[in-house]
Amino acid sequence: MNSVPAVRRLRAGDAEAAAALVRSAFAAQDAATDPPSSALRETADSLGAWIEADGGCCAEEGGALAALLLWAERDGGLYCGRLAVAPAARGRGLARALMAEAEREARRRGLTRLHLRVRLALPGNLAFFAATGFREVAREAHAGYAEPTTSVMEKRLDP
Ligand SMILES: CC(C)(COP(=O)(O)OP(=O)(O)OC[C@H]1O[C@@H](n2cnc3c(N)ncnc32)[C@H](O)[C@@H]1OP(=O)(O)O)[C@@H](O)C(=O)NCCC(=O)NCCS
């Protein structure tokens, strides 16, 4: 199948499947990260709380969640987190479709930017977000790390 499946909002009932997808997707990143991603510790409770408080979007394939993105209004923009595509569903534009939905959501809310954090150890992810219109605005180190571990990226939205 070449077409991108329909994107819909995450619902409270998706929490368990969403947590399983996030854990399996982040366990299958291009490289292991130091420190390991906190996404590996997501649970139905933690993601259920995020979905209820702020929401996000997802796409299904064959009746199962294949991709998802959480968001939250933060620091004057729409923060995007936990972008996760099932390993078998990668490379077919699902992540790009979810980021486009986040952009529509930000515009609906009258926000002028999207922002997110990407590990510096994952050049493929950095390239994906750069190709999607994001640029680095800062670098941060995890607590206890002397060198930066994370790129803070944003995408400015034209009014
Ligand atoms: C990163 C991730 C979300 C990409 O999902 P995806 O559905 O495969 O991405 P898409 O198919 O929408 O890719 C869009 C473009 O980015 C490129 N791209 C995506 N991931 C890439 C990678 N790891 N390395 C190089 N290029 C990549 C694709 O080639 C594609 O380019 P094209 O439009 O020129 O063909 C997915 O690999 C994933 O879930 N990874 C594990 C979790 C993770 O790291 N999430 C992001 C945390 S910041």
The ligand as an ORCA input file, in Angstrom:
! r2SCAN-3c Opt
* xyz 0 1
  C      11.863      8.936     13.121
  C      10.574      8.239     12.675
  C       9.423      8.845     13.451
  C      10.383      8.473     11.171
  O       9.134      7.868     10.795
  P       8.796      7.503      9.266
  O       7.325      7.306      9.160
  O       9.675      6.400      8.819
  O       9.215      8.850      8.509
  P       8.654      9.296      7.072
  O       8.401      8.091      6.236
  O       7.527     10.261      7.267
  O       9.950     10.061      6.537
  C       9.893     11.327      5.972
  C      11.252     11.667      5.391
  O      12.288     11.619      6.400
  C      13.289     10.656      6.061
  N      13.676      9.926      7.273
  C      12.844      9.471      8.234
  N      13.544      8.828      9.181
  C      14.843      8.872      8.800
  C      16.062      8.397      9.362
  N      16.075      7.746     10.544
  N      17.202      8.636      8.701
  C      17.210      9.306      7.524
  N      16.082      9.785      6.940
  C      14.925      9.584      7.577
  C      12.614      9.731      5.073
  O      13.543      9.139      4.212
  C      11.679     10.666      4.333
  O      12.378     11.380      3.351
  P      11.715     11.638      1.911
  O      10.405     12.342      2.166
  O      12.733     12.478      1.219
  O      11.512     10.295      1.340
  C      10.648      6.697     12.927
  O      11.822      6.194     12.368
  C      10.596      6.310     14.401
  O       9.527      6.056     14.963
  N      11.787      6.218     15.051
  C      11.873      5.792     16.463
  C      11.294      6.804     17.424
  C      11.961      8.166     17.269
  O      13.177      8.265     17.183
  N      11.124      9.216     17.248
  C      11.570     10.590     17.086
  C      12.051     11.114     18.383
  S      12.649     12.798     18.216
*
